[in-house]
Amino acid sequence: MKKIDIAAIDKWYAANYEKRIESRRVTQDQIKPCLAGLDIPFDVIKIGESFEKRDIYKLQFGTGSKKVLLWTQMHGNESTGTKAFLDLIKMFMFPGPFKGLTNLILRECTVHCIPMLNPDGAQNYTRVNAQNIDLNRDVVDLMAEESIILQEMLKQINPSYCFNMHDQRTIFSVGPEKRPATISFLAPSVDVERTVTPGRIETMEVIASMNSLLQQLVPGNIGRYSDEFYPTATGDNFQKMGHNTILIESGHAVGDYQRKESRKLSFMAIMEGLRCIAEAGGDIDYQEYLKIPNNETKYLDVIVKNINLGSDKTDLGILFIEELKDEKVIFVPKIEKLEDLSAYNADSMIDGSEKVFANRNEAEGWVLENFN
């Protein structure tokens, strides 16, 4: 089967994505209705509880020999992958012109998905779990119940491939134009030398196929996350253990603070990844993965150019910090940089030549007043 037709899946998505959940914050109570009552080919089971005794579920579909494990919201405030996963369910419920593709995946793969590994963090809209543990740095110590559950699933399933779903901050940019990195990929390293092992090559091949599909929609907005080796990171250790791990980082598109664009791209990436795995690769050169430009950190939410700060002229860079207030996510402006920002890009560029401030504190107050 040839690569997914990008126009066809874009059209399918507009009509069929999971419309019940669109907010930036996604909690367990929100996804339960989407998982309730699912019939063949889905099997939903409880696999454990979080520290605060919220249920953790696993959804399984397919009967093939190629085993895949996917999890979302390891970081509770990174919800885009969960929404993309719910869109994936809709694809297998209502495949339309993609019936042949879904049948191929169901026949060749057995897919296990943990939607929301960290329901306590999702409830509190925090990166960490209720014990203040970063689950993505707990794969060695296993201090968190949620980390233990993921490890148990890894042992039981013994997947050939894993999909590790995350969100990345607005700061990440791609290419000389410093475009926002709307989606980024990573084939994690297995050692500090970043050795390109046979397993990493297989991972890179799948990512290369995913990238080839998405470049048709968002050319110039796809990045490659740093492959620096982290000894306590989940993806690095799973890759080292022989489970080819694909990291998907859903990022920012211009003006898209609900991350609708990266949600769609993440869904499409998963579908193309599953297709590639089901077909056992094909004519894919892993070197194409290495051609994906590295992420840089040259993007901001707002840049105010040429402000007067004392006797100097400079630029002011603003990032929005997400905070949970009255059960809603709000974006609080903070000054990130006060320097020449000619090498940076931003969602909004403002002429600040008439703005005069005595000091940084005065500028901070102006930011809070004008960008809330």
C-alpha positions in Angstrom: 0.0 0.0 0.0 1.3 3.4 -0.9 1.8 6.3 1.5 -1.4 7.9 2.8 -3.0 10.4 0.5 -2.6 13.7 2.3 -5.6 15.5 0.7 -7.9 12.6 1.5 -6.9 12.3 5.1 -7.1 16.0 5.6 -10.6 16.0 4.3 -11.5 13.0 6.5 -10.1 14.7 9.5 -12.1 17.9 9.1 -15.4 15.9 9.1 -14.6 13.1 11.6 -12.1 14.3 14.4 -13.3 13.9 18.0 -15.2 17.2 18.4 -16.2 16.6 22.1 -12.7 17.6 23.3 -11.0 20.7 22.0 -9.6 22.5 25.1 -6.0 22.8 26.0 -6.6 21.1 29.4 -7.8 17.5 29.1 -8.7 15.5 32.2 -9.7 11.9 32.8 -13.4 12.9 33.3 -13.4 14.4 29.8 -12.0 11.3 28.0 -14.1 8.7 29.8 -17.2 9.3 27.6 -15.0 8.8 24.5 -13.8 5.4 25.8 -17.1 4.2 27.2 -19.1 1.8 25.1 -16.4 1.1 22.5 -17.1 -2.1 20.6 -15.0 -4.3 18.3 -12.2 -3.8 17.4 -11.5 -2.1 20.7 -10.9 -3.6 24.1 -10.7 -1.2 27.0 -9.4 -2.4 30.4 -8.2 -0.8 33.6 -4.5 -1.4 34.2 -4.0 0.5 37.5 -4.5 3.6 39.5 -2.6 6.8 39.9 -1.2 8.1 43.2 -4.5 9.9 43.9 -6.4 6.8 42.9 -7.6 7.8 39.5 -8.1 4.9 37.1 -5.5 4.4 34.3 -6.8 2.6 31.2 -5.4 0.7 28.3 -7.1 0.4 24.9 -6.2 -2.4 22.6 -7.0 -3.1 19.0 -5.7 -5.4 16.2 -4.6 -9.0 16.1 -1.3 -8.8 14.3 2.2 -9.9 15.3 3.7 -6.4 15.2 3.1 -5.1 18.7 2.9 -1.3 19.3 2.6 0.6 22.6 1.5 4.2 22.6 1.0 6.4 25.7 -0.1 10.1 26.1 0.0 12.7 28.9 3.0 11.3 30.7 3.2 15.0 31.5 -0.3 16.0 32.7 -0.3 19.5 31.0 0.7 18.0 27.6 -2.7 17.1 26.1 -2.4 17.3 22.4 -1.3 13.6 22.0 -4.4 12.5 23.9 -6.7 14.4 21.6 -4.8 13.0 18.6 -5.3 9.5 20.1 -9.0 10.1 20.4 -9.0 11.1 16.7 -7.3 7.8 16.0 -10.2 5.9 17.6 -12.6 7.8 15.3 -10.5 6.7 12.3 -11.0 3.0 13.2 -14.7 3.5 14.0 -15.4 5.5 10.8 -12.6 4.8 8.3 -14.5 5.7 5.1 -12.1 5.7 2.3 -9.4 4.4 4.6 -11.0 1.0 5.3 -8.2 -0.8 3.5 -5.6 1.0 5.6 -7.4 0.3 8.9 -7.9 -3.4 7.9 -4.2 -3.6 7.1 -3.2 -2.2 10.5 -5.7 -4.4 12.4 -4.4 -7.5 10.5 -0.7 -6.8 10.9 -0.5 -5.0 14.2 -1.7 -5.3 17.8 -1.8 -1.7 19.1 -1.9 -1.0 22.9 -2.7 2.6 23.9 -2.6 4.2 27.4 -4.6 7.5 27.0 -3.4 9.6 29.9 -0.7 7.9 31.9 -0.7 10.8 34.4 -4.3 11.6 35.3 -3.4 13.5 38.5 -1.1 15.8 36.6 -3.9 16.2 34.0 -6.4 17.2 36.7 -4.0 19.7 38.2 -2.6 20.8 34.8 1.0 20.1 35.9 3.9 18.5 34.1 4.6 16.2 37.2 2.4 13.7 38.9 0.8 14.2 42.4 4.1 13.3 44.0 5.9 16.0 42.1 7.7 13.4 40.0 8.5 13.9 36.3 7.4 10.5 34.9 9.7 11.0 31.9 12.7 11.0 34.3 11.5 8.1 36.5 12.2 5.1 34.3 15.2 4.0 36.4 14.1 4.8 39.9 10.4 3.9 39.4 9.3 6.1 42.3 5.9 6.7 40.8 3.0 4.2 40.6 2.3 5.5 37.1 5.9 4.7 36.0 5.6 1.2 37.4 2.4 0.7 35.4 4.1 1.7 32.2 7.0 -0.6 32.9 4.6 -3.5 33.6 2.8 -2.9 30.3 6.2 -2.8 28.5 7.1 -6.2 29.9 3.7 -7.7 29.2 3.4 -6.4 25.7 7.0 -6.5 24.6 6.4 -4.1 21.8 8.5 -3.7 18.7 7.6 0.0 18.5 6.5 2.6 21.0 4.9 6.1 20.4 5.8 8.5 23.2 3.5 11.5 22.9 4.5 15.0 24.2 3.9 18.7 23.7 6.8 21.1 23.2 6.9 24.7 24.2 6.3 27.7 21.9 10.0 28.6 22.1 11.0 26.0 19.5 11.7 27.1 16.0 12.8 25.6 12.7 15.1 26.7 9.9 16.6 30.1 8.9 13.2 31.8 8.9 12.7 30.7 12.6 9.2 29.3 11.9 7.4 27.7 14.8 8.1 24.0 15.2 4.5 22.8 14.8 5.6 19.2 15.2 9.0 17.6 16.0 10.2 14.0 16.0 13.0 12.1 17.7 14.6 8.7 17.5 16.1 8.7 21.0 19.7 7.9 21.5 20.9 4.8 23.4 24.2 6.2 24.6 26.1 9.5 25.0 27.8 8.8 21.7 24.4 8.9 20.0 25.3 5.6 18.2 23.1 4.9 15.2 22.1 1.3 16.1 20.0 -1.0 14.0 17.0 -0.2 16.2 17.5 3.5 15.9 17.7 3.1 12.1 14.3 1.3 12.1 12.9 4.1 14.2 14.4 6.7 11.9 12.8 5.0 8.9 9.3 5.2 10.4 9.8 8.9 11.3 11.2 9.6 7.8 8.0 8.3 6.3 5.9 10.3 8.8 7.9 13.4 8.0 7.5 12.9 4.2 3.7 12.8 4.6 3.5 15.9 6.8 5.9 18.0 4.8 3.1 18.1 2.2 0.9 20.1 4.7 3.4 22.1 6.7 6.7 22.4 4.8 9.3 24.2 6.9 7.5 23.7 10.2 8.8 20.3 11.2 11.8 19.9 13.4 14.0 17.2 14.9 14.2 17.2 18.7 17.7 17.0 20.3 19.0 13.5 20.5 21.2 14.2 23.5 21.2 11.0 25.6 19.3 11.3 28.9 20.2 8.3 31.2 16.9 8.6 33.1 14.6 9.4 30.2 11.8 7.0 29.2 12.4 7.0 25.5 16.1 6.7 25.7 15.9 3.7 28.0 13.1 2.0 26.0 15.1 2.4 22.8 18.1 1.0 24.6 16.1 -2.0 25.8 15.2 -2.8 22.2 11.8 -1.2 21.8 12.0 1.2 18.9 10.6 4.4 20.4 9.2 7.3 18.3 8.9 10.6 20.2 6.3 13.0 18.8 6.4 16.5 20.1 3.2 18.5 19.3 4.1 22.1 19.0 2.8 25.6 18.1 1.4 27.0 14.9 1.0 30.7 14.4 -2.0 31.9 16.4 -3.0 28.4 17.4 -3.0 28.3 21.2 -5.4 25.4 21.3 -3.0 23.4 19.2 -5.5 22.3 16.7 -3.0 22.1 13.9 -0.4 20.1 15.8 -3.2 17.8 17.0 -4.1 17.0 13.4 -0.5 16.5 12.4 0.1 14.2 15.4 -2.9 12.1 14.4 -1.7 11.9 10.8 1.8 11.0 12.0 0.5 8.1 14.1 -1.6 6.8 11.2 1.4 7.0 8.8 3.6 5.4 11.4 1.2 2.5 11.9 0.9 2.1 8.1 4.7 2.0 7.8 5.1 -0.6 10.7 2.2 -2.7 9.3 4.0 -2.9 5.9 7.4 -3.5 7.5 8.9 -0.3 6.1 9.4 -0.3 2.4 11.6 1.9 0.3 12.6 4.3 3.1 16.1 5.7 3.6 16.8 6.5 7.3 19.1 9.3 6.2 16.0 11.3 5.3 15.4 11.5 9.1 18.8 13.1 9.5 17.8 15.8 7.0 15.0 17.1 9.2 16.3 20.4 10.6 17.2 20.5 14.3 14.9 22.4 16.6 16.2 25.8 17.8 14.9 28.0 20.5 14.3 31.2 18.5 10.6 31.7 18.8 8.5 33.9 21.2 4.9 34.8 21.6 5.4 38.5 21.3 8.4 40.7 20.4 8.2 44.4 21.1 11.0 46.0 19.0 13.1 49.1 19.9 11.7 50.0 23.3 13.5 52.7 25.3 14.9 51.2 28.5 16.7 54.0 30.3 19.2 55.4 27.9 19.3 52.3 25.7 17.1 50.9 23.0 16.4 47.2 23.0 13.9 44.5 22.2 11.5 42.9 24.6 10.6 39.2 24.2 7.4 37.8 25.8 6.4 34.2 26.5 3.0 33.2 27.7 3.1 30.9 30.7 0.2 28.6 31.1 -1.6 28.6 34.4 -4.8 26.9 35.7 -7.2 29.4 37.2 -10.9 28.6 38.0 -10.6 25.3 36.0 -9.5 27.2 32.9 -6.0 27.5 31.3 -4.9 31.1 31.1 -1.9 32.5 29.3 0.1 34.8 31.6 2.7 37.1 29.8 6.2 37.1 31.2 9.3 38.9 29.9 11.6 36.2 28.6 14.3 38.3 27.0 15.5 41.9 27.1 18.1 42.1 24.3 18.5 42.5 20.6 16.1 39.9 19.2 16.8 40.4 15.5 17.6 36.6 15.3 14.2 35.7 16.7 10.7 35.3 15.3 7.4 35.6 17.1 3.6 35.2 16.7 3.3 39.0 17.0 5.8 41.7 16.2 5.1 45.2 17.7 6.8 48.5 17.1 7.8 49.7 20.6 9.8 52.7 19.6 7.4 55.0 21.6 7.5 52.8 24.7 9.8 54.3 27.4 10.6 52.5 30.6 12.9 53.4 33.5 13.7 49.8 34.3 12.8 46.1 33.8 10.2 46.2 36.6 8.3 49.0 34.8 8.4 47.0 31.6 7.1 43.9 33.4 4.1 45.9 34.7 3.4 47.1 31.2 3.5 43.6 29.8 1.1 42.3 32.4 -1.3 45.1 31.8 -1.3 44.9 28.0 -1.0 41.2 27.2 -3.4 39.6 29.6 
